[in-house]
Amino acid sequence: MAGKFELYEDKSGKWRFRLKAGNGEIIASGQSYSSKSGALSGIDSIRRNAADAEVVETED
């Protein structure tokens, strides 16, 4: 089963999304957005850019 993006409005009225794997586990979540369209743009950006994203190890 494929994963899915869940789009929702949080308690403070901001829009957020999370990506769930086929088994229901949350594997990514987004920042808060002031509008639903902003959150949808964030999802779209992940869809367009994640497949080619490189993995870089950093020191925090």
PASEBA-1860 file (N, C-alpha, C; in nm, 3 decimals):
! residues 60
1> MAGKFELY> 0.084/-0.118/0.000/0.000/0.000/0.000/0.088/0.124/0.000 ~ 0.055/0.220/-0.083/0.133/0.343/-0.095/0.108/0.433/0.026 ~ 0.202/0.522/0.049/0.186/0.619/0.155/0.086/0.726/0.115 ~ 0.058/0.816/0.210/-0.036/0.924/0.182/0.001/1.048/0.262 ~ -0.030/1.163/0.205/-0.016/1.289/0.275/-0.148/1.318/0.346 ~ -0.142/1.354/0.472/-0.260/1.399/0.545/-0.247/1.549/0.567 ~ -0.346/1.623/0.528/-0.350/1.768/0.538/-0.451/1.803/0.646 ~ -0.413/1.890/0.740/-0.505/1.922/0.850/-0.478/2.061/0.907
9> EDKSGKWR> -0.579/2.113/0.975/-0.568/2.241/1.043/-0.543/2.213/1.191 ~ -0.437/2.272/1.247/-0.404/2.245/1.386/-0.488/2.332/1.481 ~ -0.466/2.315/1.611/-0.545/2.385/1.713/-0.532/2.536/1.707 ~ -0.422/2.586/1.651/-0.402/2.731/1.643/-0.450/2.789/1.510 ~ -0.512/2.705/1.426/-0.565/2.753/1.299/-0.465/2.752/1.185 ~ -0.348/2.696/1.207/-0.246/2.685/1.102/-0.264/2.553/1.029 ~ -0.218/2.548/0.905/-0.227/2.427/0.825/-0.097/2.349/0.831 ~ -0.107/2.219/0.839/0.008/2.129/0.847/-0.018/2.006/0.762
17> FRLKAGNG> 0.088/1.931/0.736/0.072/1.801/0.670/0.169/1.703/0.731 ~ 0.136/1.578/0.713/0.228/1.470/0.751/0.218/1.364/0.643 ~ 0.328/1.295/0.623/0.334/1.186/0.527/0.336/1.056/0.604 ~ 0.242/0.969/0.573/0.235/0.840/0.641/0.270/0.729/0.543 ~ 0.346/0.633/0.594/0.381/0.514/0.516/0.257/0.425/0.504 ~ 0.265/0.325/0.420/0.155/0.232/0.401/0.110/0.163/0.528 ~ 0.202/0.149/0.626/0.167/0.084/0.752/0.111/0.183/0.855 ~ 0.093/0.309/0.815/0.034/0.410/0.904/0.135/0.490/0.985
25> EIIASGQS> 0.263/0.454/0.977/0.366/0.525/1.053/0.395/0.661/0.988 ~ 0.404/0.765/1.071/0.439/0.898/1.021/0.587/0.897/0.987 ~ 0.619/0.932/0.862/0.759/0.931/0.820/0.811/1.072/0.789 ~ 0.721/1.170/0.782/0.762/1.309/0.762/0.645/1.399/0.801 ~ 0.680/1.517/0.850/0.576/1.615/0.880/0.629/1.753/0.842 ~ 0.537/1.840/0.808/0.575/1.973/0.761/0.559/2.079/0.867 ~ 0.615/2.193/0.839/0.601/2.309/0.924/0.458/2.359/0.919 ~ 0.426/2.460/0.997/0.291/2.518/0.991/0.286/2.624/0.881
33> YSSKSGAL> 0.172/2.632/0.818/0.147/2.728/0.710/0.024/2.810/0.746 ~ 0.023/2.935/0.707/-0.091/3.021/0.739/-0.212/2.993/0.652 ~ -0.191/2.924/0.539/-0.302/2.894/0.449/-0.296/2.749/0.403 ~ -0.411/2.699/0.365/-0.419/2.564/0.312/-0.339/2.553/0.182 ~ -0.348/2.657/0.100/-0.274/2.654/-0.027/-0.123/2.651/-0.003 ~ -0.076/2.716/0.103/0.066/2.711/0.137/0.110/2.570/0.174 ~ 0.027/2.500/0.252/0.058/2.362/0.290/0.058/2.272/0.167 ~ -0.038/2.293/0.077/-0.043/2.213/-0.046/0.080/2.239/-0.132
41> SGIDSIRR> 0.128/2.362/-0.132/0.252/2.394/-0.206/0.371/2.321/-0.145 ~ 0.373/2.310/-0.012/0.480/2.235/0.055/0.479/2.089/0.016 ~ 0.360/2.030/0.010/0.346/1.891/-0.034/0.395/1.877/-0.177 ~ 0.354/1.968/-0.262/0.395/1.964/-0.403/0.547/1.973/-0.417 ~ 0.608/2.059/-0.336/0.753/2.074/-0.340/0.823/1.943/-0.303 ~ 0.774/1.876/-0.203/0.833/1.747/-0.164/0.818/1.647/-0.278 ~ 0.700/1.642/-0.337/0.677/1.548/-0.448/0.774/1.573/-0.564 ~ 0.801/1.699/-0.593/0.887/1.734/-0.707/1.034/1.717/-0.677
49> NAADAEVV> 1.076/1.742/-0.555/1.219/1.750/-0.523/1.278/1.631/-0.447 ~ 1.199/1.555/-0.377/1.253/1.453/-0.287/1.319/1.337/-0.361 ~ 1.268/1.300/-0.476/1.322/1.183/-0.546/1.470/1.201/-0.581 ~ 1.512/1.322/-0.609/1.650/1.347/-0.648/1.735/1.411/-0.537 ~ 1.679/1.421/-0.419/1.752/1.488/-0.311/1.870/1.401/-0.264 ~ 1.983/1.466/-0.243/2.100/1.392/-0.195/2.096/1.388/-0.043 ~ 2.160/1.289/0.016/2.170/1.276/0.161/2.304/1.331/0.203 ~ 2.303/1.428/0.295/2.426/1.492/0.342/2.429/1.483/0.493
57> ETED> 2.538/1.431/0.547/2.554/1.421/0.692/2.609/1.553/0.743 ~ 2.547/1.606/0.850/2.593/1.731/0.908/2.617/1.713/1.056 ~ 2.689/1.805/1.114/2.712/1.806/1.258/2.625/1.914/1.320 ~ 2.549/1.877/1.420/2.465/1.977/1.491/2.530/2.024/1.617
END
